[in-house]
Amino acid sequence: MEPIVVEKTYNAPVEKVWKALTDKDQMKQWYFALSEFKPEVGFEFQFNGQGHKGEHYIHLCKITEVVENKKLAYSWSYKDFEGISYVSFELMAEGNKTKLKLTHKGLHTFPANNPDFARESFNGGWTELIGTLLKDFVEK
């Protein structure tokens, strides 16, 4: 299965977008409410998410790569479900703007019989998070 790739350009400098991706107080305003987050390789974090019918999923993540103002990557799995995927955020400065490339690979490792793990579900979620919520947050 091909990875999901979402690319957006924001009218905001790289440092501002990076902070929105790595500061837990800013993350809760557009992403998920994390009890703790540190942009350090090996740091593990988790958060609750909700499925289409109100199901609750505990997301388990571990940071695998950090290049300040350039790249943040982590593993992404679910408590009590098989499978592991990988998410990366790559930032590129374009003058005073920032191009973000989000890649989410490994979705095929999740249970195929659960619509919450379908490619369309992830694609819709990332499009909203990256294309609307993060954009609105960093451009205000």
N, CA, C and O atoms as a DFTB+ gen file, in Angstrom:
560 C
 N C O
     1  1       0.850      -1.191       0.000
     2  2       0.000       0.000       0.000
     3  2       0.886       1.241       0.000
     4  3       1.850       1.335       0.760
     5  1       0.545       2.176      -0.854
     6  2       1.279       3.434      -0.929
     7  2       1.057       4.245       0.345
     8  3      -0.029       4.208       0.924
     9  1       2.075       4.973       0.781
    10  2       1.878       5.829       1.955
    11  2       0.954       6.992       1.638
    12  3       0.778       7.367       0.479
    13  1       0.375       7.548       2.671
    14  2      -0.384       8.794       2.521
    15  2       0.630       9.927       2.548
    16  3       1.511       9.966       3.407
    17  1       0.499      10.839       1.610
    18  2       1.369      12.011       1.568
    19  2       0.465      13.234       1.436
    20  3      -0.346      13.327       0.515
    21  1       0.618      14.166       2.370
    22  2      -0.135      15.417       2.335
    23  2       0.886      16.546       2.368
    24  3       1.721      16.610       3.271
    25  1       0.816      17.436       1.382
    26  2       1.724      18.570       1.330
    27  2       0.926      19.871       1.388
    28  3      -0.075      20.038       0.691
    29  1       1.386      20.771       2.221
    30  2       0.734      22.076       2.360
    31  2       1.802      23.140       2.531
    32  3       2.880      22.877       3.063
    33  1       1.494      24.334       2.079
    34  2       2.373      25.475       2.300
    35  2       1.634      26.466       3.183
    36  3       0.481      26.814       2.932
    37  1       2.330      26.913       4.228
    38  2       1.739      27.831       5.200
    39  2       2.387      29.200       5.092
    40  3       3.577      29.317       4.799
    41  1       1.606      30.215       5.328
    42  2       2.103      31.581       5.359
    43  2       2.622      31.856       6.772
    44  3       2.079      32.673       7.516
    45  1       3.704      31.134       7.109
    46  2       4.318      31.234       8.440
    47  2       5.756      30.721       8.330
    48  3       6.034      29.832       7.526
    49  1       6.673      31.276       9.134
    50  2       8.064      30.806       9.080
    51  2       8.219      29.396       9.660
    52  3       7.399      28.936      10.455
    53  1       9.292      28.732       9.239
    54  2       9.563      27.357       9.674
    55  2       9.552      27.227      11.196
    56  3       8.990      26.274      11.734
    57  1      10.166      28.176      11.883
    58  2      10.270      28.084      13.353
    59  2       8.887      28.047      14.009
    60  3       8.688      27.352      15.006
    61  1       7.952      28.781      13.457
    62  2       6.599      28.807      14.021
    63  2       5.883      27.480      13.774
    64  3       5.196      26.969      14.658
    65  1       6.044      26.928      12.583
    66  2       5.422      25.641      12.276
    67  2       6.060      24.536      13.115
    68  3       5.361      23.661      13.626
    69  1       7.386      24.574      13.259
    70  2       8.088      23.578      14.075
    71  2       7.569      23.609      15.515
    72  3       7.317      22.560      16.108
    73  1       7.413      24.795      16.065
    74  2       6.926      24.906      17.443
    75  2       5.511      24.329      17.565
    76  3       5.187      23.682      18.560
    77  1       4.673      24.564      16.552
    78  2       3.314      24.003      16.569
    79  2       3.337      22.474      16.537
    80  3       2.432      21.825      17.063
    81  1       4.373      21.901      15.917
    82  2       4.506      20.436      15.827
    83  2       5.146      19.811      17.054
    84  3       5.017      18.604      17.263
    85  1       5.834      20.605      17.873
    86  2       6.645      20.021      18.942
    87  2       6.364      20.548      20.346
    88  3       6.909      20.012      21.312
    89  1       5.543      21.566      20.491
    90  2       5.217      22.124      21.806
    91  2       3.847      21.603      22.217
    92  3       2.847      21.883      21.555
    93  1       3.799      20.840      23.318
    94  2       2.542      20.176      23.683
    95  2       1.395      21.157      23.934
    96  3       0.236      20.818      23.695
    97  1       1.695      22.351      24.404
    98  2       0.637      23.333      24.632
    99  2       0.071      23.846      23.308
   100  3      -1.124      24.122      23.202
   101  1       0.932      23.970      22.309
   102  2       0.444      24.374      20.990
   103  2      -0.227      23.203      20.279
   104  3      -1.226      23.391      19.585
   105  1       0.313      22.000      20.445
   106  2      -0.248      20.818      19.784
   107  2      -1.712      20.598      20.171
   108  3      -2.523      20.205      19.333
   109  1      -2.048      20.848      21.430
   110  2      -3.425      20.595      21.857
   111  2      -4.418      21.552      21.206
   112  3      -5.625      21.311      21.245
   113  1      -3.927      22.627      20.614
   114  2      -4.821      23.584      19.962
   115  2      -5.178      23.177      18.530
   116  3      -6.126      23.714      17.957
   117  1      -4.425      22.230      17.944
   118  2      -4.742      21.807      16.571
   119  2      -4.643      20.294      16.372
   120  3      -5.209      19.766      15.415
   121  1      -3.935      19.588      17.255
   122  2      -3.658      18.164      17.070
   123  2      -4.434      17.366      18.111
   124  3      -5.651      17.217      17.994
   125  1      -3.758      16.860      19.111
   126  2      -4.390      16.120      20.202
   127  2      -3.824      16.651      21.509
   128  3      -2.727      17.209      21.540
   129  1      -4.576      16.474      22.586
   130  2      -4.109      16.899      23.906
   131  2      -3.177      15.827      24.452
   132  3      -3.620      14.744      24.836
   133  1      -1.901      16.128      24.484
   134  2      -0.897      15.196      24.992
   135  2      -0.522      15.590      26.405
   136  3      -0.328      16.770      26.696
   137  1      -0.419      14.598      27.293
   138  2      -0.021      14.923      28.662
   139  2       1.443      15.313      28.725
   140  3       1.847      16.083      29.596
   141  1       2.244      14.782      27.800
   142  2       3.668      15.102      27.760
   143  2       4.171      14.898      26.341
   144  3       3.714      14.001      25.632
   145  1       5.111      15.733      25.934
   146  2       5.728      15.579      24.625
   147  2       7.091      16.248      24.639
   148  3       7.231      17.384      25.092
   149  1       8.088      15.541      24.145
   150  2       9.435      16.103      24.004
   151  2       9.964      15.669      22.647
   152  3       9.959      14.477      22.340
   153  1      10.419      16.607      21.830
   154  2      10.964      16.246      20.531
   155  2      12.370      15.656      20.668
   156  3      13.365      16.273      20.288
   157  1      12.417      14.438      21.226
   158  2      13.686      13.738      21.461
   159  2      13.537      12.301      20.984
   160  3      12.533      11.650      21.273
   161  1      14.533      11.803      20.253
   162  2      14.506      10.423      19.777
   163  2      14.366       9.485      20.974
   164  3      15.081       9.611      21.968
   165  1      13.432       8.543      20.858
   166  2      13.183       7.585      21.928
   167  2      12.054       7.979      22.854
   168  3      11.553       7.143      23.606
   169  1      11.637       9.250      22.814
   170  2      10.545       9.685      23.688
   171  2       9.242       9.026      23.246
   172  3       8.900       9.032      22.063
   173  1       8.520       8.458      24.210
   174  2       7.254       7.795      23.926
   175  2       6.102       8.636      24.448
   176  3       6.178       9.212      25.533
   177  1       5.035       8.700      23.661
   178  2       3.853       9.439      24.073
   179  2       2.616       8.709      23.588
   180  3       2.676       7.854      22.704
   181  1       1.502       9.068      24.186
   182  2       0.242       8.461      23.767
   183  2      -0.869       9.481      23.875
   184  3      -0.761      10.477      24.591
   185  1      -1.948       9.210      23.143
   186  2      -3.110      10.077      23.206
   187  2      -4.334       9.278      22.810
   188  3      -4.236       8.236      22.162
   189  1      -5.483       9.781      23.210
   190  2      -6.744       9.135      22.876
   191  2      -7.314       9.736      21.609
   192  3      -7.225      10.942      21.378
   193  1      -7.897       8.882      20.799
   194  2      -8.577       9.319      19.592
   195  2      -9.918       8.619      19.511
   196  3     -10.169       7.648      20.226
   197  1     -10.770       9.115      18.642
   198  2     -12.116       8.558      18.537
   199  2     -12.379       8.079      17.121
   200  3     -11.989       8.722      16.146
   201  1     -13.054       6.927      17.026
   202  2     -13.402       6.368      15.730
   203  2     -14.704       6.944      15.199
   204  3     -15.317       7.819      15.811
   205  1     -15.113       6.429      14.037
   206  2     -16.312       6.931      13.354
   207  2     -17.594       6.740      14.167
   208  3     -18.526       7.539      14.068
   209  1     -17.631       5.678      14.967
   210  2     -18.849       5.390      15.732
   211  2     -18.652       5.663      17.221
   212  3     -19.406       5.158      18.053
   213  1     -17.647       6.457      17.552
   214  2     -17.414       6.813      18.952
   215  2     -16.448       5.902      19.679
   216  3     -16.231       6.067      20.879
   217  1     -15.856       4.932      18.967
   218  2     -14.882       4.052      19.606
   219  2     -13.690       4.880      20.095
   220  3     -13.338       5.904      19.510
   221  1     -13.087       4.408      21.177
   222  2     -11.901       5.088      21.701
   223  2     -10.674       4.253      21.404
   224  3     -10.657       3.043      21.631
   225  1      -9.648       4.912      20.892
   226  2      -8.392       4.253      20.567
   227  2      -7.252       4.967      21.282
   228  3      -7.160       6.195      21.265
   229  1      -6.390       4.180      21.909
   230  2      -5.197       4.750      22.519
   231  2      -4.064       4.612      21.510
   232  3      -3.649       3.506      21.163
   233  1      -3.578       5.749      21.052
   234  2      -2.478       5.802      20.099
   235  2      -1.170       5.729      20.885
   236  3      -0.988       6.453      21.864
   237  1      -0.280       4.873      20.462
   238  2       1.031       4.706      21.095
   239  2       2.099       5.131      20.092
   240  3       2.175       4.586      18.991
   241  1       2.918       6.098      20.470
   242  2       3.897       6.653      19.540
   243  2       5.277       6.729      20.182
   244  3       5.406       6.903      21.393
   245  1       6.307       6.595      19.345
   246  2       7.689       6.724      19.805
   247  2       8.471       7.492      18.746
   248  3       8.473       7.131      17.569
   249  1       9.133       8.556      19.187
   250  2       9.872       9.403      18.262
   251  2      11.103       8.658      17.743
   252  3      11.885       8.092      18.508
   253  1      11.244       8.679      16.407
   254  2      12.343       7.960      15.754
   255  2      13.380       8.898      15.118
   256  3      14.515       8.490      14.874
   257  1      12.991      10.151      14.852
   258  2      13.933      11.075      14.222
   259  2      13.533      12.516      14.528
   260  3      12.357      12.874      14.481
   261  1      14.529      13.328      14.840
   262  2      14.313      14.751      15.084
   263  2      15.462      15.528      14.450
   264  3      16.626      15.321      14.791
   265  1      15.126      16.417      13.530
   266  2      16.082      17.371      12.986
   267  2      15.400      18.731      13.143
   268  3      14.485      19.068      12.392
   269  1      15.852      19.497      14.117
   270  2      15.156      20.731      14.484
   271  2      14.846      21.612      13.277
   272  3      15.704      21.877      12.435
   273  1      13.599      22.051      13.223
   274  2      13.073      22.907      12.160
   275  2      13.065      22.248      10.778
   276  3      12.826      22.918       9.774
   277  1      13.327      20.928      10.724
   278  2      13.359      20.237       9.434
   279  2      12.527      18.957       9.401
   280  3      11.767      18.740       8.457
   281  1      12.663      18.098      10.431
   282  2      11.969      16.808      10.367
   283  2      11.656      16.269      11.760
   284  3      12.472      16.329      12.680
   285  1      10.430      15.736      11.875
   286  2       9.983      15.037      13.070
   287  2       9.319      13.750      12.588
   288  3       8.432      13.785      11.735
   289  1       9.753      12.608      13.139
   290  2       9.171      11.326      12.731
   291  2       8.935      10.462      13.959
   292  3       9.697      10.501      14.925
   293  1       7.849       9.671      13.900
   294  2       7.572       8.751      14.996
   295  2       6.752       7.558      14.535
   296  3       6.048       7.594      13.526
   297  1       6.879       6.493      15.330
   298  2       6.048       5.314      15.086
   299  2       4.656       5.600      15.622
   300  3       4.466       6.460      16.482
   301  1       3.676       4.854      15.092
   302  2       2.263       5.084      15.431
   303  2       1.590       3.728      15.453
   304  3       1.492       3.058      14.425
   305  1       1.129       3.325      16.616
   306  2       0.387       2.067      16.731
   307  2      -0.769       2.277      17.704
   308  3      -0.955       3.370      18.239
   309  1      -1.541       1.217      17.925
   310  2      -2.718       1.313      18.785
   311  2      -2.668       0.248      19.862
   312  3      -2.327      -0.903      19.590
   313  1      -3.006       0.626      21.077
   314  2      -3.080      -0.331      22.171
   315  2      -4.141      -1.381      21.840
   316  3      -5.257      -1.049      21.439
   317  1      -3.779      -2.634      22.011
   318  2      -4.663      -3.789      21.818
   319  2      -4.994      -4.086      20.353
   320  3      -5.929      -4.838      20.075
   321  1      -4.245      -3.508      19.416
   322  2      -4.439      -3.816      17.992
   323  2      -3.088      -4.124      17.362
   324  3      -2.068      -3.551      17.743
   325  1      -3.093      -5.030      16.398
   326  2      -1.849      -5.332      15.698
   327  2      -1.518      -4.200      14.738
   328  3      -2.372      -3.389      14.380
   329  1      -0.259      -4.168      14.334
   330  2       0.175      -3.212      13.325
   331  2       0.994      -2.066      13.887
   332  3       0.851      -1.673      15.045
   333  1       1.865      -1.539      13.020
   334  2       2.655      -0.357      13.364
   335  2       2.869       0.442      12.079
   336  3       3.117      -0.119      11.012
   337  1       2.768       1.750      12.209
   338  2       2.969       2.636      11.070
   339  2       3.952       3.724      11.483
   340  3       4.375       3.806      12.636
   341  1       4.302       4.561      10.501
   342  2       5.295       5.597      10.748
   343  2       4.843       6.909      10.113
   344  3       4.420       6.953       8.957
   345  1       4.944       7.973      10.903
   346  2       4.531       9.307      10.477
   347  2       5.764      10.201      10.450
   348  3       6.589      10.160      11.363
   349  1       5.885      11.009       9.399
   350  2       6.963      11.999       9.384
   351  2       6.421      13.341       8.901
   352  3       5.568      13.415       8.016
   353  1       6.940      14.379       9.504
   354  2       6.643      15.759       9.120
   355  2       7.967      16.350       8.643
   356  3       8.921      16.431       9.416
   357  1       8.033      16.761       7.389
   358  2       9.238      17.391       6.860
   359  2       8.920      18.839       6.526
   360  3       7.925      19.128       5.862
   361  1       9.773      19.750       6.990
   362  2       9.567      21.179       6.786
   363  2      10.636      21.744       5.850
   364  3      11.817      21.416       5.964
   365  1      10.200      22.597       4.925
   366  2      11.113      23.259       4.011
   367  2      10.749      24.736       3.954
   368  3       9.606      25.090       3.665
   369  1      11.727      25.598       4.231
   370  2      11.498      27.041       4.173
   371  2      11.388      27.464       2.721
   372  3      12.160      27.029       1.866
   373  1      10.408      28.325       2.458
   374  2      10.241      28.945       1.144
   375  2      10.043      30.435       1.386
   376  3       8.921      30.942       1.378
   377  1      11.160      31.125       1.603
   378  2      11.092      32.535       1.995
   379  2      10.508      32.624       3.393
   380  3      11.016      31.984       4.314
   381  1       9.443      33.410       3.569
   382  2       8.775      33.525       4.866
   383  2       7.680      32.486       5.039
   384  3       6.956      32.497       6.035
   385  1       7.559      31.598       4.080
   386  2       6.547      30.540       4.128
   387  2       7.213      29.206       4.448
   388  3       8.437      29.080       4.403
   389  1       6.387      28.214       4.773
   390  2       6.885      26.881       5.086
   391  2       6.089      25.842       4.317
   392  3       4.858      25.841       4.336
   393  1       6.804      24.966       3.646
   394  2       6.163      23.823       3.004
   395  2       6.303      22.634       3.942
   396  3       7.402      22.320       4.400
   397  1       5.192      21.980       4.222
   398  2       5.184      20.802       5.078
   399  2       4.785      19.597       4.238
   400  3       3.814      19.639       3.484
   401  1       5.548      18.530       4.384
   402  2       5.221      17.263       3.731
   403  2       5.012      16.228       4.827
   404  3       5.943      15.868       5.547
   405  1       3.778      15.757       4.942
   406  2       3.457      14.708       5.900
   407  2       3.408      13.384       5.146
   408  3       2.774      13.285       4.095
   409  1       4.075      12.374       5.683
   410  2       4.039      11.030       5.111
   411  2       3.631      10.062       6.213
   412  3       4.204      10.079       7.302
   413  1       2.637       9.214       5.931
   414  2       2.196       8.182       6.884
   415  2       2.237       6.852       6.142
   416  3       1.435       6.608       5.241
   417  1       3.190       5.984       6.533
   418  2       3.354       4.703       5.858
   419  2       3.136       3.545       6.827
   420  3       3.247       3.700       8.044
   421  1       2.826       2.385       6.260
   422  2       2.625       1.186       7.073
   423  2       1.182       0.937       7.469
   424  3       0.916       0.093       8.324
   425  1       0.241       1.658       6.861
   426  2      -1.172       1.503       7.231
   427  2      -1.685       0.088       6.971
   428  3      -2.616      -0.367       7.635
   429  1      -1.083      -0.604       6.011
   430  2      -1.522      -1.963       5.673
   431  2      -1.295      -2.955       6.812
   432  3      -1.815      -4.070       6.765
   433  1      -0.521      -2.566       7.843
   434  2      -0.267      -3.486       8.959
   435  2      -1.398      -3.492       9.981
   436  3      -1.432      -4.355      10.859
   437  1      -2.325      -2.542       9.877
   438  2      -3.454      -2.483      10.803
   439  2      -4.562      -3.430      10.348
   440  3      -4.605      -3.801       9.175
   441  1      -5.469      -3.831      11.264
   442  2      -6.550      -4.751      10.893
   443  2      -7.382      -4.213       9.717
   444  3      -7.919      -3.107       9.771
   445  1      -7.470      -5.015       8.667
   446  2      -8.160      -4.587       7.440
   447  2      -9.672      -4.543       7.607
   448  3     -10.360      -3.881       6.830
   449  1     -10.197      -5.238       8.611
   450  2     -11.652      -5.306       8.779
   451  2     -12.209      -4.179       9.646
   452  3     -13.394      -4.195       9.979
   453  1     -11.382      -3.203      10.018
   454  2     -11.828      -2.090      10.847
   455  2     -11.823      -0.814      10.000
   456  3     -10.757      -0.354       9.591
   457  1     -13.004      -0.236       9.729
   458  2     -13.053       0.961       8.873
   459  2     -12.295       2.161       9.438
   460  3     -11.914       3.056       8.684
   461  1     -12.070       2.194      10.757
   462  2     -11.307       3.297      11.337
   463  2      -9.839       3.249      10.920
   464  3      -9.131       4.252      11.011
   465  1      -9.381       2.075      10.459
   466  2      -7.987       1.931      10.024
   467  2      -7.860       1.956       8.500
   468  3      -6.793       1.666       7.959
   469  1      -8.935       2.299       7.818
   470  2      -8.917       2.356       6.353
   471  2      -8.106       3.564       5.883
   472  3      -8.043       4.591       6.559
   473  1      -7.499       3.419       4.733
   474  2      -6.701       4.495       4.141
   475  2      -7.500       5.799       4.055
   476  3      -6.978       6.873       4.352
   477  1      -8.765       5.698       3.649
   478  2      -9.606       6.884       3.498
   479  2      -9.789       7.614       4.822
   480  3      -9.858       8.842       4.859
   481  1      -9.868       6.856       5.902
   482  2     -10.028       7.454       7.226
   483  2      -8.783       8.263       7.597
   484  3      -8.887       9.401       8.055
   485  1      -7.617       7.672       7.395
   486  2      -6.369       8.380       7.698
   487  2      -6.194       9.585       6.776
   488  3      -5.800      10.662       7.222
   489  1      -6.485       9.401       5.504
   490  2      -6.325      10.487       4.545
   491  2      -7.215      11.676       4.917
   492  3      -6.774      12.824       4.870
   493  1      -8.460      11.397       5.284
   494  2      -9.367      12.458       5.707
   495  2      -8.896      13.136       6.979
   496  3      -8.965      14.360       7.095
   497  1      -8.418      12.351       7.933
   498  2      -7.936      12.910       9.196
   499  2      -6.735      13.814       9.005
   500  3      -6.694      14.923       9.537
   501  1      -5.751      13.337       8.240
   502  2      -4.551      14.147       8.011
   503  2      -4.866      15.391       7.187
   504  3      -4.300      16.456       7.432
   505  1      -5.762      15.265       6.217
   506  2      -6.121      16.422       5.402
   507  2      -6.744      17.510       6.273
   508  3      -6.456      18.694       6.098
   509  1      -7.600      17.102       7.212
   510  2      -8.196      18.085       8.120
   511  2      -7.152      18.665       9.068
   512  3      -7.085      19.880       9.253
   513  1      -6.332      17.792       9.673
   514  2      -5.337      18.264      10.639
   515  2      -4.308      19.187      10.004
   516  3      -4.039      20.273      10.518
   517  1      -3.729      18.754       8.881
   518  2      -2.652      19.505       8.246
   519  2      -3.188      20.641       7.372
   520  3      -2.641      21.744       7.363
   521  1      -4.271      20.352       6.637
   522  2      -4.784      21.312       5.672
   523  2      -5.655      22.400       6.261
   524  3      -5.754      23.489       5.697
   525  1      -6.287      22.120       7.390
   526  2      -7.188      23.109       7.981
   527  2      -6.735      23.543       9.373
   528  3      -6.451      24.721       9.592
   529  1      -6.665      22.605      10.312
   530  2      -6.402      22.973      11.711
   531  2      -5.008      23.561      11.926
   532  3      -4.874      24.618      12.542
   533  1      -3.975      22.891      11.427
   534  2      -2.616      23.422      11.591
   535  2      -2.452      24.719      10.792
   536  3      -1.841      25.672      11.275
   537  1      -2.990      24.756       9.588
   538  2      -2.898      25.958       8.756
   539  2      -3.521      27.151       9.476
   540  3      -2.911      28.217       9.565
   541  1      -4.731      26.970       9.987
   542  2      -5.406      28.057      10.697
   543  2      -4.601      28.480      11.935
   544  3      -4.521      29.667      12.250
   545  1      -4.009      27.509      12.629
   546  2      -3.265      27.810      13.857
   547  2      -2.003      28.618      13.571
   548  3      -1.764      29.631      14.229
   549  1      -1.185      28.188      12.596
   550  2       0.088      28.878      12.375
   551  2      -0.068      30.183      11.590
   552  3       0.825      31.030      11.617
   553  1      -1.182      30.351      10.899
   554  2      -1.373      31.570      10.115
   555  2      -2.138      32.659      10.850
   556  3      -2.340      33.746      10.308
   557  1      -2.571      32.380      12.090
   558  2      -3.320      33.421      12.803
   559  2      -2.408      34.473      13.400
   560  3      -2.884      35.417      14.031
